[in-house]
Amino acid sequence: LIVPVVTPAATTLTWFFRNGALRAHSGSLHKYGYLAAAYVCLCVAECCSFTLTMKIAVIGGGPVGASIGSHLARNVQYSVCYGSRDPSSSKIQQLLASQPGTTAKPTQDAVQWGDILLLTVPVRLIDAESVKELASFLGPGTATKIIIDATNPTTAYPKLEVLWNGTSAGELLQAGLADSYVFKAFNYIGWEMMAKPDALGVLVNMMFAGPDGPEKGKVTDLIKDAGFDPVYIGPILYSRHLEVCTVDTVIMTKHIAHLLSCKQHHSLLTQHTIHKICIQLQFGCCNPHSPTAFVASSMTLSRL
C-alpha cells in the first residue's frame, strides 16, 4: 500500500520543489514562501524514499545468508543487516568488507531492526522444544514480521537425512511464532547456485510456501531480486515437500557447480542438457506429488 501512494507523492513534491526554487530565483514577490515550501517538500520527499527501503535482517553469516544478502545489498530497494552472536568476529567483518553498505548487529537487535527476517542459521526444527529455543534466540522482535525460513530438518551434508517427525520445520516455526508470517524458501537449492543463480544461462525457479496474503508479494519481490523466478506453491503445509526434496536438489546443484568450475566439462553441459535438467528440477518442486522428476533429473546429471 505504501509504494503506489508514496511514489507519486514524492514525485509531485519534488516537482513543486523545483518550480518553487525556480520562481524564487526569478525574483517572485513570494520567494520566501516558495523557498519554505520547497524546503518542506524536499524533507517529505527524503522521508518518502527512506520509507521505500525494505530492511532485511539476515540471521546467520554462512554461505546461504551471505549469497542471498550479496544480491539484495546491490539493490537500492533493500538495506541488509547480518544478525550474529558476535558481529565483531573476523568472519562477519570479512563478510561486511566484501559487501559494501551492509551492516551487522547482535542477533536480537537485527531481528528488532528488520522488516523481513531471513533465517539461515544451521538449526534443526524437529519439535516444539527446538522452536522454543530458536524463538528465545531471536527474541521478541519477531512479532508481525515476515520470516523466510531457509532451514531444513536434516543431518549435515553429504548425508542429508530428513529428520521427519510428522510435520515440517516450516509448520513448526509458524505454530511457535503464531504472530509472525512464516514462509519456506531458499532451502532446497545449494548455496553455490544461490551465489550465481544465472550460472546455467537460464532463469531457475524458486518455489516457496506460506500464507496467501499481502506479505506474499514482498517475498515474491525479494526472491526475484535474489536472481530467481518465484513460484508460489501453497500454504506453509507445503514446506513439507520443499524440505523433503532438499536431498536431491542440493546434491544436484553441487554437482552442477562442480562441472561448471571444471573447464574440461563445459562442453558436456550443453544448453539442451541444462534446459532438460532445469525443467525436471522445477517440475518436481512445482508438482510435489511427482517425486519421480527428481530421480529422472539425478539420472540425467549422472550421465554427464
PENOR-V321669 format. One record per pair of residues at least 24 apart in sequence whose ideal C-beta (glycine too) atoms are under 7 Angstrom apart, sorted by the first residue. I is the first residue (numbers start at 0). J is the second residue. If there is no record, write none. Layout:
# PENOR-V321669
I;J, I;J
This chain:
# PENOR-V321669
1;50, 2;51, 5;47, 5;50, 5;51, 8;47, 9;44, 9;47, 9;48, 12;40, 12;43, 12;44, 13;40, 13;44, 15;40, 16;40, 16;41, 51;76, 52;76, 52;77, 52;78, 53;77, 53;114, 53;115, 54;78, 54;80, 54;112, 54;113, 54;114, 55;79, 55;113, 55;115, 55;117, 56;80, 56;82, 56;109, 56;110, 56;112, 56;113, 56;116, 56;117, 57;81, 57;82, 57;117, 57;119, 58;82, 58;106, 58;109, 58;116, 58;117, 58;118, 58;119, 58;120, 59;119, 59;120, 60;90, 60;91, 60;94, 61;119, 62;190, 63;119, 63;149, 63;185, 63;190, 63;193, 64;117, 64;119, 65;94, 66;190, 66;193, 66;194, 67;117, 67;185, 67;193, 67;225, 68;98, 68;101, 69;98, 70;224, 70;225, 70;226, 71;224, 71;225, 72;98, 72;100, 72;101, 74;224, 80;104, 80;109, 80;112, 80;113, 81;109, 82;106, 82;109, 82;110, 106;136, 106;137, 107;137, 107;138, 107;140, 110;137, 110;138, 110;140, 110;141, 111;138, 111;140, 113;144, 115;145, 115;147, 115;217, 115;221, 116;141, 116;144, 116;145, 116;146, 116;147, 117;147, 117;149, 118;146, 118;147, 118;148, 118;149, 118;150, 119;149, 122;150, 123;152, 123;162, 124;150, 124;152, 124;168, 124;171, 124;172, 125;152, 125;162, 125;164, 126;164, 127;171, 127;175, 130;171, 130;172, 130;175, 131;175, 134;175, 134;176, 141;176, 141;179, 142;178, 142;179, 143;178, 143;179, 144;179, 145;180, 145;182, 145;214, 145;217, 145;218, 146;176, 146;179, 146;180, 146;181, 147;182, 147;184, 147;185, 147;218, 148;172, 148;181, 148;182, 148;183, 149;184, 149;185, 149;186, 150;186, 151;186, 151;242, 151;245, 152;242, 153;245, 156;249, 159;245, 159;246, 159;249, 161;242, 161;243, 161;246, 167;238, 167;239, 167;242, 168;238, 168;242, 169;208, 169;235, 169;238, 170;235, 170;236, 170;238, 173;235, 180;209, 180;210, 180;214, 181;209, 181;235, 182;207, 182;208, 182;209, 182;218, 183;207, 183;208, 183;209, 183;235, 183;238, 183;241, 184;218, 184;222, 186;241, 186;242, 186;245, 187;241, 187;244, 187;245, 187;248, 187;249, 187;284, 188;248, 188;249, 188;252, 189;249, 189;252, 189;253, 189;256, 191;252, 191;253, 191;256, 192;252, 192;256, 196;226, 196;227, 197;226, 198;259, 199;273, 199;277, 200;270, 200;273, 201;273, 201;274, 201;277, 202;228, 203;227, 203;228, 203;277, 204;228, 204;230, 204;281, 204;284, 205;229, 205;230, 206;230, 206;232, 206;241, 206;284, 206;285, 207;231, 208;232, 208;233, 208;234, 208;235, 208;237, 208;238, 208;241, 209;234, 209;235, 210;234, 210;235, 230;285, 232;285, 232;287, 237;287, 240;287, 241;284, 244;283, 244;284, 244;293, 247;293, 247;297, 248;280, 251;280, 251;296, 251;297, 251;300, 254;300, 258;303, 267;303, 272;303, 275;299, 276;300
